[in-house]
Amino acid sequence: MIHHTHSPPPPPLSLSLSLTVIVKGAVLVAVAATIGNLLQGWDNATIAGAIVYITEDFSLGSSLEGLVVAMSLIGATFITTCSGAISDWIGRRPMLIASSVFYFVSGLVMVWSPNVYVLCIARLLDGFGIGLAVTLVPLYISETAPPDIRGSLNTLPQFLGSGGMFLSYCMVFGMSLMDSPSWRLMLGVLSIPSLIYFGLTVFYLPESPRWLVSKGRMLEAKIVLQQLRGTEDVSGELALLVEGLGIGGETSIEEYIIGPADELDDSQDPADKDKIKLYGPEEGLSWVARPVTGQGSLISLVSRQGSMVNQGVPLMDPLVTLFGSVHENFPETASTRSMLFPNFGSMFSTADRPKTDQWDEESLHREGEGYGSDGAGGDSDDNLHSPLISRQATSLEKDLVPPASHGSALSMRRHSSLMQGTGETVGSTGIGGGWQLAWKWSEREGEDGKKEGGFKRVYLHQEGGPGSRRGSLVSLPGGDVPAEGEFIQAAALVSQPALYSKELIDKHPVGPAMVHPAETASKGPIWAALLEPGVKHALLVGMGIQILQQFSGINGVLYYTPQILEEAGVEVLLSDLGLSSTSASFLISAFTTLLMLPCIAVAIKLMDISGRRMLLLTTIPVLIVSLIILVVTNLLTLGSVLHAALSTICVVVYFCVFVMAYGPIPNILCSEIFPTRVRGLCIAICALVYWIGDIIITYSLPVMLDSMGLSGAFGIYAVVCVISFVFVFLKVPETKGMPLEVITEFFSVGARQVAAAKNE
């Protein structure tokens, strides 16, 4: 056992300040974007109140009344079909701006509406705004938030949406007390907050850095990341975003023992080519990693023979087991500090770093075999350097000692010993959630006796808990140099870099062979990527949980709530206070939405602690029990007081528990599990399934009530909730705290292993 003879110093003050800045920037951006969901909730509640007066004013029949309400749903469904592909083409921010414009214009048209047909057009435009907000806000938040608070920030749309409903019901209730309530004023008020939303999207919200990188606009991406993270050095995250551009690819899961260079060097043959050298920015500070010969926790799940298929519970998706192993074996870590190498810092040495280390599409200079310009100056569009990987010259000697002016990630400048020694070399950087992004360069003898190089991208994560012998190397707070004899075990996802080009390798047999992101940027949707095994698997998970959420009965319960509360005597009590039945129903609706807010606040707190999967598995059984009790109370002959009390409790428990997990989590998951290049397209597909399910439930509920009554309808909802629980247990993995790029990599490797095993 290793004993430490000194107390570790507390974390530096600068780290705490950095964490505060990161959280502040990410939260403010998320709140600003989520105003679109507040407007959605506001509109949903407003039309529920205004339709009473619209029907009287225009003398509408039931069909036209239903059409006025449903037009926004139709608009949202229609715009969703193209929103994802367009957002992948022109960006996330322009689509959010368009959402605010649709909200604003629809509010003005609704105020002016001279007849029901113009009102329907206005409601259609309003649906466009709703569809864009519901589809793209979770995507935008996921692409801008740090991994450790991504789930909490992505619960904000649920919170602000319910908050918008509450505020709207309060407004409608207040206006219902007037002698002649104006439905035009109720609906037109939407234009005021939508104007604020427009101002925030235009003047405050930045473009998604992941989308910018996907289009090769590296300078803009760097500036946005610096604003979001509150730090100048965003090289590591920028490199991660480039690695996220890959879709599919051959990935292997390996395990390494990592320790001080002298310890592992002494324990093995110095000529061993399997070892990997890891170097920090300080001269003389280095570690060595070597592959584990046996099978570790992750390798035992994913073997070359595809043994994942029969792991754990029968019928359980092996990906669920794989993700579960990640969270069981890896310690909880902060997203802004690497646990593997607390002293490692950025892959770029701080010494002698040029001022111009950007890599931007509009001003890319190609000089000879490499990218980047050697001119002097600031961060101008005409003078940019690569912050990531530059293609080097074709000889091995030039690759190992690249020109300093090119700023290669493999050079680490002259104060770094990265390129010294034998074996493999790695440049590394923390990417959040305790994960480490690294690149390893290996030397080997070719068939003709010449040295060849292999370039690999590695996602590393420590296994075991902090403070243990396995974790002692990296768990020292403050970044102490590890004591002699300490080591850790780390799991690694190893594959070719995202922009690795076989064509370039054919021309230049030695070197990283990287291409600029701008050269791989797609002008339209990448439909072929939907056939990649990892993307297909993620789509099945996303679409499945969206349709099951809609069929779980939330719309039916909300529809039935006023009747339940009326039976409980709440409306009679309010009528005794002098309120009309209409005003009383609005106040009851405001009360029910108010109850949701503290429950969603609890979900915000737990989303990145307990995790998405655990919250679903904990809350769905409560939904099932609530629905079963509702069915039983309607089948049995109970006293009116007991019946009303049980029904009221079950309804309140149902929607309060629903908004804690099953409400926000499907959108959160769908914003996390798809690759960057097709994330908008895939989320739009899942959102389209959501809106279609919403339409089916909305129009089937009255038919179900007429044909089988409340007991039959709620019985079907209970069965769907049981199916939902089974689906989540078997198919939905835990994604908390993991970088988006690592999540998609796991989906890819897992899906390919399962497919290979089935083929065998």
C-alpha positions in Angstrom: 0.0 0.0 0.0 1.2 3.5 -0.8 1.4 5.9 2.1 1.6 9.6 1.5 3.8 11.6 3.9 2.4 15.0 3.1 -1.0 16.6 2.9 -2.1 17.6 -0.5 -2.6 21.3 -1.0 -6.1 22.7 -1.7 -7.1 23.3 -5.3 -5.8 26.6 -6.6 -8.1 29.7 -6.4 -7.8 30.2 -10.2 -9.4 26.8 -10.7 -12.4 27.7 -8.6 -12.8 31.0 -10.4 -12.6 29.2 -13.7 -15.3 26.8 -12.7 -17.5 29.7 -11.7 -17.0 31.5 -15.0 -17.7 28.3 -17.0 -21.0 27.6 -15.1 -22.1 31.2 -15.3 -21.5 31.5 -19.1 -23.1 28.2 -19.9 -26.1 28.8 -17.7 -26.9 32.3 -19.0 -26.7 31.0 -22.6 -29.0 28.1 -21.8 -31.5 30.3 -20.0 -31.6 32.7 -23.0 -32.2 29.9 -25.5 -34.8 28.3 -23.3 -37.1 31.4 -23.5 -38.4 29.8 -26.7 -39.8 26.9 -24.5 -41.3 29.5 -22.1 -43.1 30.9 -25.1 -44.3 27.5 -26.1 -45.8 26.9 -22.6 -47.2 30.4 -22.6 -49.0 29.7 -25.9 -50.3 26.3 -24.9 -52.0 27.8 -21.8 -53.2 30.9 -23.5 -55.1 29.1 -26.3 -56.7 26.8 -23.7 -58.2 29.9 -22.1 -58.8 32.1 -25.2 -60.6 29.4 -27.2 -63.6 29.8 -24.9 -64.0 33.4 -26.0 -63.0 32.8 -29.6 -65.8 30.2 -29.9 -68.3 32.7 -28.6 -67.0 35.6 -30.8 -66.9 33.6 -34.1 -69.8 31.2 -33.3 -67.5 28.3 -34.1 -68.6 24.7 -34.4 -66.6 21.9 -32.7 -64.7 21.1 -35.9 -63.4 24.7 -36.4 -62.8 25.1 -32.7 -60.6 22.0 -32.8 -58.8 23.3 -35.9 -57.9 26.6 -34.3 -56.3 24.7 -31.4 -54.6 22.1 -33.6 -53.1 24.5 -36.2 -50.1 25.1 -34.0 -49.6 21.4 -33.6 -49.8 21.0 -37.4 -47.3 23.8 -37.9 -44.9 22.3 -35.4 -45.1 18.9 -37.1 -44.5 20.4 -40.5 -41.6 22.6 -39.6 -39.9 19.7 -37.8 -39.6 17.7 -41.0 -37.1 20.1 -42.3 -35.7 21.9 -39.3 -33.0 19.4 -38.5 -31.5 19.3 -42.0 -31.6 23.1 -42.3 -30.0 23.5 -38.9 -27.1 21.2 -40.0 -26.8 23.4 -43.1 -27.1 27.0 -41.9 -26.6 26.6 -38.2 -28.5 26.4 -34.9 -28.6 30.1 -34.1 -30.4 31.3 -37.3 -33.1 28.7 -36.6 -33.6 30.0 -33.1 -33.8 33.6 -34.6 -36.4 32.3 -37.0 -38.3 30.8 -34.1 -38.5 34.1 -32.3 -39.7 35.8 -35.6 -42.5 33.3 -36.0 -43.6 33.8 -32.4 -43.6 37.6 -32.9 -45.4 37.7 -36.2 -48.0 35.2 -35.1 -48.8 37.3 -32.1 -49.3 40.4 -34.2 -51.5 38.5 -36.7 -53.6 37.0 -33.9 -54.3 40.4 -32.5 -55.5 41.6 -35.9 -57.3 38.5 -37.0 -60.6 39.6 -38.6 -61.9 36.1 -39.0 -61.2 32.5 -38.0 -59.2 31.7 -41.2 -56.7 34.4 -40.6 -56.5 33.2 -37.0 -55.7 29.7 -38.2 -52.9 31.1 -40.4 -51.5 32.9 -37.3 -51.7 29.7 -35.3 -49.8 27.9 -38.1 -47.0 30.5 -37.8 -47.0 30.1 -34.1 -46.6 26.3 -34.6 -43.5 27.0 -36.7 -42.0 28.9 -33.8 -42.9 26.1 -31.3 -41.5 23.3 -33.6 -38.2 25.1 -34.0 -37.9 25.8 -30.3 -38.8 22.3 -29.1 -36.5 20.6 -31.6 -33.4 22.8 -31.5 -33.2 24.3 -28.0 -32.1 20.9 -26.4 -29.7 20.4 -29.3 -28.2 23.9 -28.8 -27.8 23.5 -25.0 -26.1 20.1 -25.4 -23.6 21.5 -27.9 -22.7 24.5 -25.7 -22.9 23.1 -22.1 -20.0 21.4 -20.2 -20.6 17.6 -19.7 -21.1 17.8 -16.0 -24.1 20.2 -16.1 -25.5 19.4 -19.5 -28.4 17.4 -18.1 -29.4 20.1 -15.6 -29.3 22.8 -18.2 -31.3 20.7 -20.6 -34.0 20.3 -17.9 -34.5 24.1 -18.1 -36.8 23.8 -21.2 -39.2 21.8 -19.1 -39.0 24.2 -16.2 -39.5 27.4 -18.2 -42.2 25.7 -20.3 -44.2 25.0 -17.2 -43.3 28.4 -15.8 -44.7 30.0 -19.0 -47.9 28.0 -18.6 -48.3 29.1 -15.0 -47.8 32.8 -15.9 -50.2 32.5 -18.8 -52.9 30.9 -16.8 -52.5 33.7 -14.2 -52.9 36.3 -16.9 -55.9 34.5 -18.4 -57.5 34.2 -15.0 -57.0 37.9 -14.3 -58.5 38.8 -17.6 -61.4 36.5 -17.1 -62.5 38.6 -14.2 -63.0 41.5 -16.5 -66.5 42.3 -17.8 -65.5 41.7 -21.4 -62.3 39.6 -21.7 -60.4 40.1 -25.0 -59.1 36.9 -26.6 -57.1 39.0 -29.0 -55.2 40.7 -26.2 -54.6 37.3 -24.5 -53.0 35.9 -27.7 -51.3 39.1 -28.7 -49.3 39.4 -25.5 -47.1 36.7 -26.9 -45.4 39.3 -29.1 -43.9 41.1 -26.1 -41.7 38.2 -24.7 -41.0 37.0 -28.2 -39.5 40.4 -29.0 -37.2 39.9 -26.0 -36.4 36.4 -27.3 -35.5 37.9 -30.7 -33.2 40.4 -29.1 -31.4 37.7 -27.2 -31.0 35.3 -30.1 -29.6 38.1 -32.4 -27.4 40.0 -30.0 -26.5 37.5 -27.2 -26.6 33.9 -28.2 -23.5 32.6 -30.0 -23.5 30.0 -32.7 -22.9 26.4 -31.6 -19.2 25.8 -31.5 -19.7 22.2 -32.6 -21.6 23.4 -35.7 -18.9 26.0 -36.5 -16.2 23.3 -36.3 -18.2 21.0 -38.6 -18.1 23.8 -41.2 -14.4 24.4 -40.7 -14.9 27.9 -39.1 -12.3 27.2 -36.4 -11.5 30.9 -35.5 -15.2 31.6 -34.7 -15.5 28.3 -32.8 -12.5 29.2 -30.7 -13.9 32.6 -29.8 -17.3 31.1 -28.9 -15.6 28.5 -26.7 -13.5 31.2 -24.9 -16.7 33.1 -24.2 -18.6 30.1 -22.9 -15.7 28.7 -20.8 -14.3 32.0 -19.6 -10.7 31.0 -20.5 -8.3 31.7 -23.3 -6.9 28.2 -23.6 -9.7 26.1 -25.3 -7.3 24.1 -27.4 -8.3 20.8 -25.9 -12.0 21.2 -26.3 -11.5 22.5 -29.8 -9.6 19.4 -30.7 -12.4 17.3 -29.2 -14.9 19.0 -31.4 -12.9 18.2 -34.5 -12.7 14.5 -33.4 -16.5 14.6 -33.1 -16.8 15.1 -36.8 -16.3 11.4 -37.5 -19.2 9.1 -38.1 -18.6 5.4 -37.5 -15.1 4.1 -38.1 -13.2 1.2 -36.6 -12.8 1.6 -32.8 -11.2 -0.7 -30.3 -11.4 -0.7 -26.5 -8.1 -1.1 -24.8 -6.7 -0.8 -21.3 -3.5 0.7 -20.2 -1.4 0.8 -17.0 0.0 4.3 -16.6 2.7 5.3 -14.3 6.0 7.2 -13.9 8.3 6.7 -16.8 11.1 5.3 -14.8 8.9 2.8 -13.0 7.4 1.2 -16.1 10.6 1.6 -18.0 12.5 -0.5 -15.4 9.8 -3.2 -15.4 10.0 -4.0 -19.1 12.4 -4.2 -22.0 13.5 -0.8 -23.1 13.0 -1.8 -26.7 9.4 -2.7 -26.1 7.4 -1.0 -28.8 4.0 -1.5 -27.0 4.7 1.2 -24.4 3.2 4.7 -24.9 5.0 7.7 -23.6 2.9 10.6 -22.1 4.5 14.0 -21.7 3.5 17.0 -19.8 4.3 20.6 -20.6 7.0 20.8 -18.0 10.5 19.7 -19.0 11.3 16.3 -17.5 7.7 15.5 -16.4 6.5 12.3 -18.2 4.6 9.1 -17.7 4.6 5.8 -19.6 1.6 3.7 -20.5 1.6 0.1 -21.7 -1.3 -2.1 -22.7 -2.9 -4.5 -20.1 -2.3 -8.0 -21.3 -5.4 -9.4 -19.5 -9.0 -8.3 -20.0 -10.2 -5.3 -18.0 -13.7 -4.3 -17.1 -14.5 -2.8 -20.5 -12.6 -5.3 -22.6 -14.4 -8.1 -20.9 -17.7 -6.5 -22.2 -16.5 -6.0 -25.7 -14.3 -8.7 -27.0 -13.1 -9.3 -30.5 -15.6 -12.2 -30.7 -18.5 -9.8 -29.8 -19.2 -11.4 -26.4 -21.2 -8.3 -25.5 -24.3 -9.9 -26.9 -24.8 -12.3 -24.0 -23.8 -10.0 -21.2 -26.0 -9.4 -18.1 -29.8 -9.6 -18.3 -31.2 -11.6 -21.2 -32.4 -9.2 -24.0 -30.6 -6.3 -22.5 -28.9 -4.1 -25.0 -25.1 -4.6 -24.6 -24.7 -0.9 -25.0 -26.6 -0.4 -21.7 -24.1 -2.8 -20.0 -21.2 -1.0 -21.6 -22.3 2.5 -20.5 -23.2 1.1 -17.1 -19.7 -0.3 -16.7 -18.3 3.1 -17.5 -20.2 4.7 -14.7 -19.6 1.9 -12.2 -15.8 1.6 -12.7 -15.0 5.3 -13.3 -14.8 7.8 -10.4 -16.9 10.9 -10.5 -14.8 13.8 -11.7 -15.1 17.4 -12.6 -15.5 18.4 -16.2 -12.9 21.1 -16.2 -10.0 19.1 -14.6 -8.3 16.1 -16.0 -8.1 13.3 -13.4 -5.7 11.3 -15.4 -3.0 14.0 -15.6 -3.7 16.9 -13.2 -0.4 18.4 -14.2 -0.7 17.6 -17.8 -2.4 20.8 -19.0 -3.1 21.4 -22.6 -1.6 19.4 -25.5 0.1 22.6 -26.5 3.0 23.8 -24.5 2.6 27.2 -23.0 6.1 28.0 -23.8 6.8 29.9 -26.9 3.3 29.5 -28.2 2.6 31.7 -31.3 -0.1 34.2 -31.0 -1.8 33.0 -34.2 -2.8 29.4 -33.6 -6.2 29.3 -35.3 -7.3 27.3 -38.2 -10.1 28.9 -40.1 -11.9 28.0 -43.3 -12.1 31.5 -44.9 -8.4 32.2 -44.6 -6.6 28.9 -44.8 -3.2 29.1 -46.3 -1.7 25.9 -47.7 2.0 26.1 -48.0 3.8 23.0 -49.3 2.7 19.9 -47.5 1.3 21.6 -44.4 -1.5 23.9 -43.2 -0.9 27.3 -41.7 0.9 30.5 -42.4 4.2 31.5 -41.0 3.5 35.2 -41.1 3.5 37.2 -38.0 0.6 39.1 -36.4 -2.5 38.7 -34.4 -5.6 36.6 -34.9 -6.4 37.9 -38.3 -8.3 36.1 -41.0 -5.2 36.3 -43.2 -2.7 34.8 -40.8 -3.9 31.6 -39.1 -2.2 28.5 -37.7 -3.5 25.1 -37.0 -4.4 24.5 -33.3 -4.8 20.8 -33.9 -2.9 18.4 -36.2 -1.0 19.6 -39.2 0.1 17.4 -42.0 3.8 17.0 -41.8 6.5 16.3 -44.3 6.9 12.8 -45.7 10.1 11.7 -44.1 10.0 10.1 -40.6 12.7 12.4 -39.3 10.7 15.4 -40.3 7.6 14.0 -38.7 9.3 13.4 -35.5 10.8 16.9 -35.4 8.4 19.1 -37.3 9.1 22.8 -38.0 8.3 24.9 -35.0 6.3 27.4 -37.2 3.7 24.8 -38.1 2.5 24.5 -34.5 1.7 20.8 -34.7 0.0 19.1 -31.8 2.8 16.5 -32.0 5.6 19.0 -31.5 4.7 20.4 -28.1 7.4 23.1 -28.8 11.0 22.9 -27.7 10.2 22.9 -23.9 8.4 19.6 -24.3 10.0 16.2 -24.5 7.1 14.6 -26.4 9.2 13.5 -29.4 12.0 12.0 -27.4 12.5 8.4 -26.7 11.4 5.2 -28.3 8.0 3.5 -28.6 4.8 5.5 -29.0 4.2 9.1 -28.1 1.0 10.8 -27.0 -0.1 14.4 -26.8 -3.1 14.7 -24.4 -5.7 17.1 -23.2 -8.7 16.9 -20.8 -12.1 17.0 -22.5 -14.5 16.9 -19.5 -16.2 14.3 -17.3 -12.8 12.9 -16.4 -12.1 11.9 -20.0 -8.8 12.6 -21.7 -8.3 13.1 -25.4 -4.9 11.9 -26.7 -3.2 11.0 -29.9 -0.5 8.4 -30.1 2.1 8.0 -32.7 3.6 4.6 -33.0 6.8 3.5 -34.8 7.1 0.0 -36.3 9.2 -1.9 -38.8 7.6 -2.4 -42.2 8.0 -5.5 -44.4 10.8 -3.7 -46.3 12.6 -2.9 -43.1 11.7 0.8 -43.2 10.1 2.5 -40.2 6.4 3.2 -40.5 4.1 5.3 -38.3 0.5 4.8 -37.2 -1.6 7.7 -35.9 -4.4 7.0 -33.5 -6.9 9.0 -31.5 -7.4 7.8 -27.9 -10.2 8.7 -25.4 -8.8 7.8 -21.9 -10.5 7.4 -18.6 -9.2 6.2 -15.3 -10.7 3.1 -13.8 -11.1 2.5 -10.1 -11.9 5.0 -7.3 -9.8 8.0 -6.3 -7.4 7.4 -3.4 -6.8 3.8 -4.3 -3.5 2.4 -5.4 -4.8 2.3 -9.0 -6.0 5.9 -8.7 -3.2 7.4 -6.6 -1.3 8.7 -9.6 -4.0 11.1 -10.7 -6.1 11.7 -7.5 -3.7 14.1 -5.9 -5.4 17.5 -5.6 -3.5 20.4 -6.8 -1.6 18.5 -9.4 1.2 17.1 -7.3 3.9 15.0 -9.0 3.0 11.4 -8.1 5.1 9.5 -5.6 7.4 6.8 -6.7 5.8 3.4 -7.5 2.3 4.7 -8.1 0.2 3.9 -11.2 -3.3 3.7 -12.4 -5.3 1.6 -14.8 -7.2 3.5 -17.6 -9.6 2.4 -20.3 -9.2 3.7 -23.8 -11.3 4.1 -26.9 -8.8 3.9 -29.8 -9.5 4.7 -33.4 -8.4 6.7 -36.4 -8.8 10.4 -36.0 -12.0 11.9 -37.4 -10.2 13.7 -40.3 -7.8 10.9 -41.0 -7.5 10.4 -44.8 -6.6 7.1 -46.4 -6.1 8.9 -49.7 -3.4 11.1 -48.1 -1.8 8.1 -46.5 -1.5 6.5 -50.0 0.4 9.6 -51.1 2.4 10.1 -47.9 3.0 6.8 -46.2 4.3 8.5 -43.1 2.5 11.1 -41.1 -0.9 11.9 -39.5 -2.5 12.6 -42.9 -5.1 15.1 -41.5 -7.4 17.2 -43.6 -9.0 20.5 -42.8 -12.6 20.4 -41.5 -13.7 22.8 -44.2 -12.7 20.2 -46.8 -15.1 17.6 -45.3 -18.0 20.0 -44.6 -21.2 18.9 -46.2 -23.5 21.3 -48.0 -26.6 19.3 -47.3 -27.9 16.5 -45.1 -25.7 13.4 -44.9 -28.5 10.8 -45.4 -26.1 7.9 -45.9 -24.8 8.4 -42.3 -28.2 7.3 -41.0 -27.3 3.8 -42.1 -24.1 3.7 -39.9 -24.7 1.1 -37.2 -24.2 3.5 -34.3 -26.5 6.1 -35.7 -29.2 3.5 -36.5 -29.0 2.2 -33.0 -29.2 5.7 -31.5 -32.2 6.5 -33.7 -34.0 3.4 -32.5 -33.4 4.5 -28.9 -34.4 8.1 -29.6 -37.6 7.4 -31.5 -38.6 4.6 -29.2 -38.5 6.7 -26.0 -40.2 9.7 -27.7 -43.2 7.7 -28.9 -43.6 5.8 -25.6 -43.5 9.1 -23.7 -46.4 10.4 -25.8 -48.4 7.2 -25.3 -47.8 7.2 -21.5 -50.9 9.2 -20.9 -49.7 12.7 -19.9 -52.2 14.4 -22.2 -55.0 12.3 -21.0 -54.2 13.0 -17.3 -54.0 16.8 -17.9 -57.2 16.6 -19.9 -58.9 14.8 -17.0 -57.5 17.0 -14.2 -60.1 19.8 -14.2 -62.9 17.1 -14.0 -61.0 15.4 -11.1 -60.6 18.6 -9.2 -64.2 19.5 -9.8 -65.3 16.2 -8.3 -63.1 17.0 -5.4 -65.2 20.1 -4.7 -62.4 22.5 -5.5 -64.5 24.3 -8.2 -67.5 24.5 -5.9 -65.3 26.1 -3.2 -64.0 28.7 -5.7 -67.5 29.4 -6.9 -68.6 30.1 -3.3 -65.9 32.8 -3.3 -67.6 34.5 -6.2 -65.7 33.1 -9.1 -67.4 32.0 -12.3 -66.9 28.4 -13.5 -64.6 29.6 -16.3 -62.4 31.7 -13.9 -62.3 28.8 -11.5 -61.1 26.4 -14.1 -58.3 28.8 -15.1 -57.2 29.2 -11.5 -57.2 25.4 -11.0 -55.1 25.0 -14.1 -52.7 27.6 -12.8 -52.5 25.7 -9.5 -51.7 22.4 -11.2 -48.9 23.9 -13.3 -47.5 25.7 -10.2 -47.1 22.3 -8.5 -44.9 21.2 -11.4 -42.2 23.8 -10.8 -40.7 22.5 -7.5 -40.7 19.0 -8.9 -38.8 20.1 -12.0 -36.4 22.0 -9.8 -35.6 18.7 -8.0 -35.0 17.1 -11.4 -32.6 19.9 -12.4 -30.6 19.1 -9.2 -30.6 15.3 -9.8 -30.2 15.0 -13.6 -26.4 15.0 -13.5 -26.2 13.3 -10.1 -28.5 10.3 -10.2 -28.5 10.3 -14.0 -31.1 10.0 -16.8 -31.6 6.3 -16.7 -31.9 6.0 -12.9 -34.5 8.8 -12.8 -36.6 7.1 -15.4 -36.4 3.7 -13.7 -37.3 5.3 -10.4 -40.2 7.5 -11.6 -42.0 5.3 -14.2 -43.1 2.8 -11.6 -44.8 5.7 -9.7 -46.6 6.6 -12.9 -47.8 3.0 -13.3 -49.1 2.9 -9.7 -50.9 6.2 -10.1 -52.7 5.1 -13.3 -53.6 1.7 -11.8 -55.2 3.5 -8.8 -57.1 5.8 -11.1 -58.4 2.8 -13.0 -59.5 1.0 -9.8 -61.2 4.1 -8.3 -63.3 4.4 -11.5 -64.2 0.7 -11.5 -65.1 0.3 -7.9 -68.1 2.0 -6.2 -66.5 4.3 -3.6 -67.9 7.1 -1.6 -67.8 10.4 -3.5 -65.3 12.0 -1.0 -63.0 9.0 -1.1 -63.2 8.8 -4.8 -62.4 12.5 -5.3 -59.5 12.3 -2.7 -57.8 9.3 -4.3 -58.3 10.7 -7.9 -56.9 14.1 -6.9 -53.8 12.6 -5.2 -53.1 10.2 -8.1 -53.4 13.0 -10.7 -51.2 15.4 -8.8 -48.6 12.7 -8.2 -48.7 11.6 -11.8 -48.0 14.9 -13.5 -45.5 16.0 -10.8 -43.5 12.8 -11.1 -43.8 12.9 -14.9 -42.2 16.3 -15.3 -39.3 15.2 -13.1 -38.0 12.6 -15.6 -40.2 11.3 -18.4 -41.0 14.9 -19.5 -37.5 16.3 -20.1 -35.3 13.2 -20.4 -36.3 12.0 -23.9 -35.3 15.4 -25.4 -32.1 15.3 -23.3 -31.1 11.9 -24.6 -31.9 12.7 -28.2 -29.6 15.7 -28.0 -26.7 13.6 -26.7 -26.5 10.4 -28.7 -26.0 11.5 -32.3 -22.8 12.5 -34.1 -22.2 16.2 -34.7 -22.6 16.2 -38.5 -26.1 14.6 -38.4 -27.3 15.6 -34.9 -29.8 18.2 -36.3 -31.2 15.7 -38.8 -31.5 12.9 -36.3 -33.1 15.1 -33.6 -35.6 16.3 -36.2 -36.5 12.7 -37.0 -37.1 12.0 -33.3 -39.0 15.2 -32.8 -41.2 14.3 -35.8 -42.1 11.0 -34.1 -42.9 13.1 -30.9 -45.3 15.4 -32.8 -47.0 12.5 -34.6 -47.5 10.8 -31.3 -48.9 14.0 -29.9 -51.4 14.2 -32.7 -52.5 10.6 -32.3 -53.0 10.9 -28.6 -54.8 14.3 -28.8 -57.4 13.0 -31.3 -57.7 9.5 -30.0 -58.4 10.5 -26.4 -62.0 11.6 -27.0 -62.7 8.4 -29.0 -61.2 6.3 -26.2 -63.2 8.1 -23.5 -66.4 7.5 -25.5 -65.7 3.9 -26.3 -64.1 2.5 -23.2 -64.4 5.2 -20.6 -61.8 6.6 -18.2 -60.9 3.2 -16.8 -60.2 1.7 -20.3 -58.1 4.8 -21.4 -56.0 4.9 -18.2 -55.6 1.1 -18.3 -54.0 1.4 -21.8 -51.8 4.2 -20.5 -50.7 2.0 -17.6 -49.7 -0.8 -20.0 -47.7 1.7 -22.1 -45.9 2.8 -19.0 -45.0 -0.8 -18.2 -43.6 -1.1 -21.7 -41.7 2.1 -21.2 -40.1 0.8 -18.1 -39.0 -2.4 -19.9 -37.7 -0.4 -22.8 -35.7 2.0 -20.6 -34.3 -0.9 -18.6 -33.2 -2.9 -21.6 -32.4 -0.2 -24.2 -31.6 3.2 -22.7 -28.0 3.8 -21.6 -26.8 6.2 -19.0 -25.1 9.3 -20.6 -24.5 11.6 -17.6 -21.2 13.4 -17.4 -19.8 12.0 -20.7 -18.7 14.3 -23.6 -21.0 14.0 -26.6 -18.2 12.7 -28.7 -17.4 9.9 -26.3 -21.1 9.0 -26.2 -21.4 8.7 -29.9 -18.2 6.7 -30.0 -19.6 4.2 -27.6 -22.7 3.8 -29.7 -20.6 3.2 -32.7 -18.3 0.6 -31.2 -21.1 -1.2 -29.4 -23.4 -1.4 -32.4 -20.6 -2.7 -34.6 -19.6 -5.4 -32.1 -23.2 -6.5 -31.7 -23.7 -6.6 -35.5 -20.4 -8.6 -36.0 -21.5 -11.1 -33.3 -24.9 -11.6 -34.9 -23.3 -12.1 -38.3 -21.1 -14.9 -36.8 
